[in-house]
Structures are given as C-alpha cells and as structure tokens.
Amino acid sequence: MELTVEPLKVLIVDDEYLIRNLLRMRIDWEQQGMSIVGEASDAQEALDQMELLRPDIVFTDIYMPKMDGIELSRILMERYPSLKIVIVTGHDEFEYARQSVKLGISDFILKPIRASELLQVTAKLRAAIEQEVGREYELMKLREEMKQGLPYLRERFVNQWLSDVMPEDELQEKARFFGIPISSGEPGSRIAVMEVEVAVPQAKIAAPEVYPHLSEPYHQTPQTYQVQRGPQQQQHQHVQPQLSQHQTEADPHTAEEIHILLRMVGMKQVQVFYPEDSQTIIVMDPHNRIVVLSLGADTEFANQVQQLQEELQHTLKLEGCEVDVTVGIGQWQSGWGRACVGYREACRALDYQAFVGKNQVICFEDLVIEGGKRPYHSDAQLLQQLQFYVSVGAGEEAVLLLERMLSVPFSDVSQFRMAAMDVVTECQRAAIEQQIEGEHALNKEAVAAIFTADHLPELKSMLEQHVRTVSDVIQAKRQAKEGNLIDRVIAYLEENMANPEVGLSSTAAAFYISSGHLGRLMKKETGQTFVEYLTQLRMKKAEMLLKQTDMKGYEIGEQVGIPDPHYFSVLFKKHIGRSMNEYRNVKT
C-alpha cells in the first residue's frame, strides 16, 4: 500500500467572468499540483457542481447574487468538512470576510489578484492537504496492521483474562471489542488445557532424512481436516504433519522445530473440531499449550474433549517418534469473571500427568476429596517462593519453607499427596528452568515413593530429601558455571590489559553481568578484589618486559595499560619492592 496524491481539484466561483478567467490564467496550476475542474457563476451553480466534481479546493467571491460567498461557505463546510475554501475579497470587504473565519475558511486572497499572493495561498493549501492525506494514509495503515494483528491481540487478551490481570470493567470492554459473547447473563465457563509433546530420538534430529513424508508445516490450513459432526459420532480425514524434501535435505530439524510443527497442526485441528462456534474460544497460552474455553452450558464438554484428545493423539504422529497429548479440565465456573479459576484448575489437573501418566484427560474434580470435604487449595505465593529457592540452589531455605507449607492441617492422605504434587511440580519447573535434565530433574522412583507414602512424617522426610537433591544439583551447576565465568574473565583481562579503559564496570558489561556480582565472584574465586587482581596481572607483565626487553619505563607502562609514567613507577615499586632502575641493575 503506497501513498499517491493526484492533482488537487479546484472549483472557481465568481459572478464575474473576468475574475474567474484571471484566477485561471494568473498562475500555472498544473505546476502547483492542481487542476481547475470547473467554474460557477453563482452559489447555486457551485452547489450543483460539488457532488459531481468533488473538488478539493473552492475559490469563491463574497458578493454574488442570491447567495453570498460566506453563506455558500457555511453550507459547503457542513456538507464537506475536509474541503478547503479560499475567500476572494476586496479591501473594502475584508472586515466582512473575516466573519467567515469561525466557519473554518482556509485563507483569503485580496483583489486585485496578484500571482505571488496566489502562489503563496496554493502552496499553503497543497501542503495542508498533503499533510491531511498523509495522516489519513498512516491511519489507514494502522487500521490494516491492527486488522492483521487482531488474532494475536485477541489471543493475548484471552490469556490476560485467564491470568486474572485485568479489572472486570476493562475485561468487559475488551471482550466486546474482540467479539467474545460474554455478559452478566452467561451461565458460566469451563476450560481445558491441552499439552502436545513429542519424544524425538537423537538419531532423528541428526538425520532428518528418515522422515519420508513430511510436508511444509507452516502452510497447513484448516481445510486439511474435514469434519462432519453428527449427534452421536464424528468422522474426519486427516493428513499427518510432514516436512518438505528441501527442508529434510537442507536444514536438520531440531526437536523444538518439530514441537512447533505439532503444536501448530494440533491447534488447527482443535479449531476445526469447533467450526465457527462463537461459544468456544481456542488460544495458545504462554506455555505453548492449547486452551479451549467453553462459554456455553456444562453439558458434553468433558466428553467432547475426550474425543478430541483421542483424535489428536491419532492425528499427530511422526514415524519413529512418540507423540503425547494430555489434557487437564477445570471445573465449571459460574459467571464469566471466574474463568481464571477454571484455567488454574485445568493447569493443576494437567500437572497431575506426572503421576497418572501422559495421554490422559484429567478432570480437576477427580483430584479433590470425596465425601463433601473441602478440596485442598495450594498457596500460589508460597509455591512461587519455593521454586525461587530451589532454582537458586538455596536448599536450606527451601526446606524451611517446605516445613511451613506442610504445617497446614490435612483431612486425609489424599490432601497431603496433592500438596506433595505441588512441591514436586515446582521442583521440576525449577530444574527445567536451570536446564537440569534426566533423573536430577525428576527421579521417577523417588516421586513414586512420595506418592505412595501413607503417613505425613514419612512424606515430609521424602519431600525434604527431594527438595535438597534438586537444590544441590542446581547449586553445583551454578558454581561450575561461575567458575567457568571467572576463567573467561581472567582470559579477557590477560588479552586486554594494555587498554587503560579496562576496569570492573567495562569488564562486567562485556560479560553482561553486574559490577557487584563480578566483584564478589572475583573475590570468591581468586581471593583478591578485581582491582587487586588486574593490578597484579599488569605488574607481572611489566616485570617480564623489564627482564626480556630494553623498553623504557613509560613504554612498558603503556604496554600494560598504565600510561601515566609517574603512577606506573609508584605502582611498580609498591608491588615489586624495587624501582624499575633498581630492578634492571640487579637483573644485569
């Protein structure tokens, strides 16, 4: 979409032919980017021509028979607000013409008409119109961009809604904007969260040509799936996700790319499962999980989701890879404002897959205590704090917090097993966040033992051990990483010591860490402050240059990043115990 401005159309209105002709002949209108499209000898004739000619600019005399120029201007401005009007007036009429200012008249031009004045007026009008056209063009571009980005904005809004981060009045306003049919009269909502995972063998990633039938993932369309839904059954045809030949030969696919492919195909299949259903919203949440939000009555939702899970599991297949589709469903929530509660419940039900296995549809109500007892409610703030302690390797603090979390009264074994599930889940998230893999991230035998414990003291002991183990592994990795960082910092200083600008701040910036953190790490790893270590490094280099070269003192100072000869001399004597001359004399 490009901005093109055609010649501006001009209409001249004056009851005197000579004035109209003078205006026409006074300047080169084409050179001004304008074209005279018509003339009118009175106001009525001008009004008759307006709709046909649709000029951008009207030049009109004040005194004309039947209707004067000011009345004509008032009518034109009411009908065509963007029209530019120039009043042609004589000196004795000027005060009268000034009454038209409040109408929005663009300019005045005095008789006798001079070319220079007319050129000034036309140039100003052209600039004003081009500026308005430019603003309209930018507004049109913004509208187009907003239209293109509307699906993303809608998905972002739904995720904010489910995260309970918006005031209710703002939610209602934005819901109306995005065409989501929610109101105070809605019966409620129910939410399912679907997670699609694929276990890709390393050999598959290293040798992608083993995928013989993979098509371009980013050109999948909803038409790939044909869905016919009857009252008792649903039939559909599907095409398995495929990669094209040029992809398999040119670009080895990583596991993450395959995950993205499966999520996209899965998302499209879910969208086709609910075709043009205004009561069902389908989005991808921040954790790349498919969320199905049903705003209708809670009737067959769970059964539909079960059917959908089975179809997805059957559809999303890759040769040699195991694809898992697991779903968590929250309870029905009365009132659309409680959708965030249903989403949290669905996520908690989905987390339970670690204990009941993948490829399941897990309903939150199946996890709560039977017999009418109050269900266990996790403390999101404490769980977040626990994950933080574990993720920084603070095992003791994590264990103390765990004791506090488990000090609440539990009515039976089911409740404290659910609390244990929360703890293990947060430990696993911390491990994944710190890129801890394998048994250290989730020891299946240890977790199985935790969830078969029948007594709270036994459960507490095993949970404490689990929290300590994960924290210790993370702490060990952090320490190794910090040690490696200091090795790289030392190498950097050895290479750049000749630069007098090298210091704690610049070095910290080079490694994208804070000055305070780098200073503490240097002290911890070397036993010296950053400045002490850098100075010692420079003095050792200076001592070597004194031994092996005939360079002058100030030259050596420049070589080690201390260009001030006096300061260098003082530092050398302080660290070596002798002046440079004394050191060289002893050497010889």
QUIHU-V538957 format. One record per pair of residues at least 12 apart in sequence whose C-alpha atoms are under 7 Angstrom apart, sorted by the first residue. I is the first residue (numbers start at 1). GAP is how many residues later the second one is. If there is no record, write none. Layout:
i = (I/I)
gap = (GAP/GAP)
This chain:
i = (3/7/7/7/8/8/8/8/9/9/9/9/9/9/9/10/10/10/10/10/10/10/10/11/11/11/11/11/11/11/11/12/12/12/12/12/12/13/13/13/13/13/13/13/13/14/14/14/14/14/15/15/15/16/26/27/37/42/42/43/43/56/56/57/57/57/58/58/58/59/59/59/59/60/60/60/61/61/61/62/62/62/70/74/84/85/85/85/86/86/86/86/87/87/87/88/88/88/88/89/89/89/90/90/91/154/155/159/161/162/162/162/163/164/182/186/186/187/187/187/187/188/188/188/188/188/188/188/188/189/189/189/189/189/189/189/189/189/190/190/190/190/190/190/190/190/191/191/191/191/191/191/191/191/192/192/192/192/192/192/192/192/193/193/193/193/193/193/193/193/193/194/194/194/194/194/194/194/195/195/195/195/195/196/196/196/196/197/197/197/197/198/198/198/198/198/199/199/199/200/200/201/205/205/205/205/206/207/208/208/208/209/209/211/213/213/214/214/214/214/215/215/215/215/216/216/216/217/217/217/217/222/222/222/224/224/225/225/225/225/227/227/238/240/240/240/241/241/262/266/267/279/279/279/280/280/280/280/281/281/298/306/309/312/313/324/324/325/326/326/326/326/327/327/327/327/328/328/328/328/328/328/328/329/329/329/329/329/330/330/330/330/330/330/331/331/345/346/349/349/349/350/369/376/378/383/386/386/387/387/387/390/390/390/390/391/391/391/391/391/392/392/393/393/393/393/394/395/395/395/395/399/399/413/417/427/427/428/428/431/434/440/441/450/486/497/497/497/498/498/498/498/499/500/500/504/538/539/541/542/542/546)
gap = (134/26/27/28/25/26/27/48/25/26/27/28/46/47/48/24/25/26/27/45/46/47/48/25/26/27/28/44/46/47/48/26/27/28/46/47/48/26/27/28/29/33/46/47/48/26/27/28/46/47/26/27/49/25/89/88/16/22/23/24/29/27/28/26/27/28/26/27/28/26/27/28/29/26/27/28/26/27/28/25/26/27/30/29/22/20/21/22/19/20/21/22/20/21/22/20/21/22/23/20/21/22/20/21/19/24/128/126/179/177/178/181/177/176/154/149/150/109/110/147/148/107/108/109/144/145/146/147/148/104/105/106/107/143/144/145/147/150/103/104/105/140/141/142/143/152/101/102/103/138/139/151/152/155/99/100/101/135/136/137/138/154/96/97/98/99/134/135/136/153/154/95/96/97/131/132/133/134/94/95/130/131/132/67/128/129/130/62/126/127/128/61/123/124/125/126/122/123/124/55/121/120/47/48/49/50/46/45/40/44/45/39/40/108/29/30/27/28/29/30/26/27/28/29/26/27/28/24/25/26/44/46/47/50/14/15/12/13/44/47/45/46/77/75/76/77/24/75/54/46/23/15/16/17/12/13/14/15/12/13/34/55/16/13/12/34/35/34/32/33/34/35/23/33/34/35/18/19/21/22/33/34/35/17/20/33/34/35/12/13/15/16/33/34/33/34/19/18/13/14/15/12/45/39/41/43/12/15/39/40/43/37/40/80/81/39/40/43/80/83/82/83/78/79/81/82/77/72/73/76/77/65/68/41/34/40/43/13/14/39/40/30/29/12/36/41/63/64/60/61/62/63/62/61/62/26/22/33/19/14/18/38)
